Amino acid sequence: MVAITYVEPSGSKVEINVKEGWNLMQAAVANGVEGIVAECGGSCVCATCHVYIDPERLAELPPPSEDELELLEDVKAERKPNSRLSCQVKANESLLGLIVTIPECQT
Amino acid sequence: MTGSDQHILVIGAGQAGLQAAETLRSNGFEGRISLYGDEPYAPYHRPPLSKAWLTEKIDERQLTIRDISALERKGILLRTGSVIEAIDPHARSARVSDGSLVHWSGLVLATGATPRRLPGSESSKAVHVLRSRRDATEIAERLQHCAREGRPIIIIGGGFIGLEVAASARKLGLDVTIVEAASRLLERVLSSDLSQWYADLHRSRGTKLLIGAQVSNIEPVGPDQAIVHFADGRSVQAGLVLTGIGVIPNDGLARKAGIECDNGIVVDDCCRTSVPNIVAAGDCTVRRLPDGAKIRLESVQNAVEQGRSAALALLGKEKPFTETPWFWSDQYGIKLQIAGLSHGADTWVRRGESSESGFSIFHFKQDRLIAVDSVNAVKDHMLARRVIGTSAAPTIEQVQDARFDLFTLRSKSA
């Protein structure tokens, strides 16, 4: 289990123990974290699970695929250098304590 | 309808029903919300069932869209394994299979659809349809069984479900044959050239295709095999026969209650049915367009958008569903994304070479862009979803001109 903190659009913080191998979207939506739509269920086709990764730890994540980068161009909220699609980031030990901020809109 | 003494009953705990329930809560509805599902699980994602669920070891909870505890926190009561047997629009009640009666002030019908089956094959362990998690789990087991025993599999129907399962089965190294009655694959959704491209793709990955082949019947053989008999006298034996030949909307509850149905529960663009305080969303619906034509969409996006519209209509905040329809399919790791509906197109233009490195087909009707099919071209797809039906849509000439940068149109659409 990897403890990840999600910051909802309202500012509320929710800490979730994410199973290794799960992606950050799956853990968030199953637990009812507000603000992630994930319309395609993690197929990397819809750009509605946009999150901002703690900038200081961004480099610890495997880089986004070409598809993810292209989808990030179409996210509804502001795209920032630390924007990622949460369905494309899998939990592993190295992400322990990561803070993930959810933008105010996805669609 | 926002008072705390109200009760909204949502029948169907799939994507549309869940969306409706959550939209009610997030839009100020303070009364009770009950979400009744006939399956034994919390709402889950169906798209992976024909793909990763068949080929990888996935923790079953990873399919969950929302845990029961997360729904509880939102004040949504989820009842799994609960079948609603009848609804009474006058008494505003619903009869549950355990004999109890549920009273409601508003009703959302999100009852989904049932896969069509071919007659005579229901009892065989070798013959399957794919809709539910249970279906997919049984198919995954059959695929493993066929791999061990060296038995071929046959897929009847060259639509999305059939093609995706074929790709998954090839990934497991199985001998796969796809049988399609029409003259080409994905006839209802793709242009003929793209159908051909997909036929070539499947053949190149070792899948056999029988196009234009009419199945006459399926004959169970022993406990776990079946023979598919064709109209021309041929027959093939297999360890798994999957039929993916479309669905029938679950509109029985509505029909018996006197709600207008026509191959689905008829709804307007705000998801209202013919009866006040009863709305419907998702695969069980057929939408009446302003010109009177009726359209059925079976997609996650449609379920989500209609679920939202339906909930808002009950709250008196009608929000017409106007988004460009979109669909996707994954086969052999190749991503097909469709934006818009190409039916009725008179001109099509390809951008990019027809290869796995990415291309799109732009469909025009009377010089207006109506749909774009993209293969491994995510950017084209996202652009299409933005510009179809708007003044930012490209002209035929712009799409034909390889030097014209389509992405400059994005700023125009913003």
Interface residues (C-beta under 8 A of the other chain):
Chain A: K19 G21 W22 Q26 V29 A30 N31 G32 V37 E39 C40 G41 G42 S43 C44 V45 A47 D67 E70 L71 E73 D74
Chain B: H45 R46 P47 P48 D59 R61 Q62 T64 I65 R66 D67 S69 A70 L71 R73 K74 V300 Q301 V304 W328 D330 K335 Q337 V378 K379 H381 M382 R386
